[in-house]
Every structure is written in C-alpha cells, then in structure tokens.
Amino acid sequence: MIPSPASHADISGDGVVKAASGAIVAVILTPAAALSSLILYDNPSAATGTVLLKLQAVANGASVAFEPAIPYVFATGCYADIGGTGANATVVYL
C-alpha cells in the first residue's frame, strides 16, 4: 500500500488544521517575543476534547520541533490553539 502524501497547515492563530480524521506526523512551533504555546485537540472545530499534543517555546528562543516515531492519530479532526502574539506553527499531517 502506498501511503497518502502529507499535507501541512501554517498556523498563526487558533483554527482548524484538518476537519476530518487523520494523523499528525510533525509539528514545529516558532516562538515570538513572549512565551509561545501550541495545543492540538482531537476536534474538528473547537479547542475542546482530547488533547493530542502540547508544546511550549521560550520567548525569542529557538523553534521547538516534534516528530513522533508513530503518527498521532486523531479521530474527528485536528484543531490548534496557539498562544503568544506573533507565534507560528507548522503542523504536518496525513
């Protein structure tokens, strides 16, 4: 079986990463001038439900990357809650 090609979402504010089931294969959080955070939820439309992942990056610090050995599966969708003015995240998913 040939795996599906990965897609990505660039996030600078709260919002939907994918509105259907899938899997997270990598995440990069780039901080801003303040402590930055990213929480990913198994939810197609809101920052509630099962937490899939939490990342934090220090103010004006290096980006934080996460690449699980096995993709993190989400059943209903993936919603991102990002904190820290100017923070940016890239979520790679299937």
Steps between C-alpha positions, in 0.01 A plus 500: 500500500633843410458751785305819441711810440530728800344846513581789728334796667679822597334642810534845654165499683248252635335292231430175323800299381285226344122456530506120464687204645873475434838485671767747609847418367696813602456837671726807518422787739685828440481736797440871508614767745306326779465141617321314222284190524311263274229254600351266241158347568315205348210723394404627152382844612597608853768497770329231709511124527796266507837675507732352238811706565635794702815693409663810651784718373682769698476865401736592217642147515556224252214321330378180663447199274310179570503195275340190654638157415143394420250761371253633759155398373201732544149360455280801427730782389788712624461847650792723603504741794811719473613748763757777488457803278695444180551127556477270201466124463516256214308175537575218255219246481355215298 
